[in-house]
Structures are given as structure tokens and as C-alpha cells.
Amino acid sequence: MKAIQMSSFGEPEVLKLVEVEEPVPGENEIRVKLYYAGVNPAETYIRAGGYAFFNPELPYIPGFDGSGVVDEVGSGVTRLKTGDRVFVASALAKRKTGTYAEKVVCDVTAVHKLPESLSFEQGAALGIPVTAAYRALFHRAHLKPGETVLIHGASGGVGILALQLAKYVGAQVIGTAGTEENMEIVRKSGADAVLNHNQADYLKEIPSITNGAGVDVIIEMLANVNLEEDVKLINKYGRIVIVGNRGSLDFNPRLIMAKEADIFGMAVWNAPLDEYNESLVAVEAALKMGGLQPFVGTILPLEEAAKAHTQIVSSKANGKMVLEIAKN
């Protein structure tokens, strides 16, 4: 089968299209014929080498997320059958190959039914983004119905799904984006208010948007830029969850003391397995009820995986980037 493989760590050019043997599913494993694979920033860090959470043996086929149909099931598998439409979310699961390939084999717990209402492109946009969004909102921030949440970068892969999950449980959502196009995406995804984070002092609009009630939860995608303002903005006893960061900062923590606010770090890789599996059960339920509609941005062919890695770290987020592996 065709697959993207890396034999060394380094720049995107280490990602090569090769022919490898098809993996064979064992006990409690499933093989999926993939139509699309999701591309995540974490995969670029892994490719570069030295990623704290995951350092694979080489040669290595990247990719944790994908969508397609069940191709073969191993012994002991009863939940899914050959031909089922599925999405793969294998960040914490045992797997034999990555999803940048025509087929993937992984533990049955990593494979979930994809409703007919979602396209295969959308299925590949779940995985890491949706489990990160769920963990940030519910395992870290403990978001409650009726609370107000600010989501920075709400037009990105994680941001859109966090927005939809928050709305699904009855929260009020303020989302930010950097262009009119992306702001419209955030509006269509259900945000109660949308702000342009490229405008000066854009956060000063929040008191009027909330009628002075303020913000209970903040989902932060770029902490080195926004965290100091987040602390000024958050309500007393509020919760800030750091999902992304690209640098350091220097600020006075006195406001955190005064507000007794909590600042949480979040990484999907740290999730206890029971919490990770819980998030996927909840996501499956939300998908069945129509509460989640992933937005797919750029679609590139599998052989352009190197280009995808270059784009995902250099361009502004606009939905989820996926690789097309086969026509469905």
C-alpha cells in the first residue's frame, strides 16, 4: 500500500511517499481503508524530532486521525463490522501504522462510527481536535450550562469544535478570528458574538457583549500573546485553559490571586485513558444528535504531506487541514 513514511527527523522534506506492506489486524484490532487523514500541528513537532509527548521509532508513518470504512476486523471485535463508515482517533491507542496511509490498523477503541450526516472529510477533522476541545472544556475548565466562554482562535480545527461543544451544553460563546472570512465561519458555527483579534483593544467589547457579566471560561490558543489580558478579563473564580503557546511572557500574577482564578495547561497526551475514552463516547453521542459539524479548510493529496506540514505551521487557521488518500 502507499504511505507517507519518514526515515529521519527533520524538515517537511523527510516525509516520503513509499510502498509498504499492508498491516494485518490482530486480536481486538481493526483495519480501516482510509479516504482522508487529518493533519495536526503535533505531527509537525513529532516529525521535527524531540517532541516531549511522543518520540517514535524510525521508520515511522505519521498520523493519528482519519476516516474511511472498516476493511477487516480481528478476533474479539463485535462493535464494528466490515464496511462500516468510521473515523479514527488513535492518539492514545495502540496502533501498528499511522493514518498517512491507504490503510491503518489500530485498537478497536480508536475506531468509531461516522454518522451518514457527516462526510468523510469531516470525519478526518475529528480525532485530536475534538478530544482536545472536549478535554479543555469539560475535564479542565469544568464548563457548566449557562456559563460564558471566550474561545480564542475559534476558526481553527480545535476552536470550531470547542465552540460547538460549548453551545451543545448550553453555554454562551464568544469566539475570535483574524479575518472577515474566518469570523463568518465562527458565526455560522453558532457563536453568540464574534471578535476580530487583529483589531486593537478588541477584548474591550466583552463587557458590553455580556452586559457586564464577564467571562467564566477562556480557551486560550496562543498564551504567550493573550494570557495577561485573559487574567484581567476573567471573572472571579474563572478558569483559563491553555491549549496552545508559542513563546514566553512576563506578567504579574497578583490578579490571579485577587480573583482566585485557575489557569490550567492542557495536552491530549496527558489524558488518563478513562477520561480520553469518555470524551470519545460523548463525541459519538453529540455526532448522532447533530451537535458537531467539523469545518474542513484545506484538502491536499496524500503525496503532498510535506506541503501540508509547511502550511499548517505558517498559515492562519481556517478549519481543519486534511489529506485526501482515496476517492470514496
Secondary structure as GFF3:
##gff-version 3
##sequence-region A 1 328
A	DSSP	beta_strand	2	5	.	.	.	ID=ss1
A	DSSP	three_ten_helix	12	14	.	.	.	ID=ss2
A	DSSP	beta_strand	16	19	.	.	.	ID=ss3
A	DSSP	beta_strand	29	38	.	.	.	ID=ss4
A	DSSP	alpha_helix	41	48	.	.	.	ID=ss5
A	DSSP	beta_strand	65	73	.	.	.	ID=ss6
A	DSSP	beta_strand	85	89	.	.	.	ID=ss7
A	DSSP	beta_strand	103	107	.	.	.	ID=ss8
A	DSSP	three_ten_helix	108	110	.	.	.	ID=ss9
A	DSSP	beta_strand	111	113	.	.	.	ID=ss10
A	DSSP	alpha_helix	120	123	.	.	.	ID=ss11
A	DSSP	alpha_helix	128	134	.	.	.	ID=ss12
A	DSSP	pi_helix	135	140	.	.	.	ID=ss13
A	DSSP	beta_strand	148	151	.	.	.	ID=ss14
A	DSSP	alpha_helix	157	168	.	.	.	ID=ss15
A	DSSP	beta_strand	172	177	.	.	.	ID=ss16
A	DSSP	alpha_helix	180	188	.	.	.	ID=ss17
A	DSSP	beta_strand	193	196	.	.	.	ID=ss18
A	DSSP	three_ten_helix	202	205	.	.	.	ID=ss19
A	DSSP	alpha_helix	206	209	.	.	.	ID=ss20
A	DSSP	beta_strand	215	220	.	.	.	ID=ss21
A	DSSP	alpha_helix	223	233	.	.	.	ID=ss22
A	DSSP	beta_strand	234	242	.	.	.	ID=ss23
A	DSSP	alpha_helix	254	259	.	.	.	ID=ss24
A	DSSP	beta_strand	262	265	.	.	.	ID=ss25
A	DSSP	three_ten_helix	268	270	.	.	.	ID=ss26
A	DSSP	alpha_helix	273	288	.	.	.	ID=ss27
A	DSSP	beta_strand	296	301	.	.	.	ID=ss28
A	DSSP	three_ten_helix	302	304	.	.	.	ID=ss29
A	DSSP	alpha_helix	305	314	.	.	.	ID=ss30
A	DSSP	beta_strand	320	324	.	.	.	ID=ss31
###
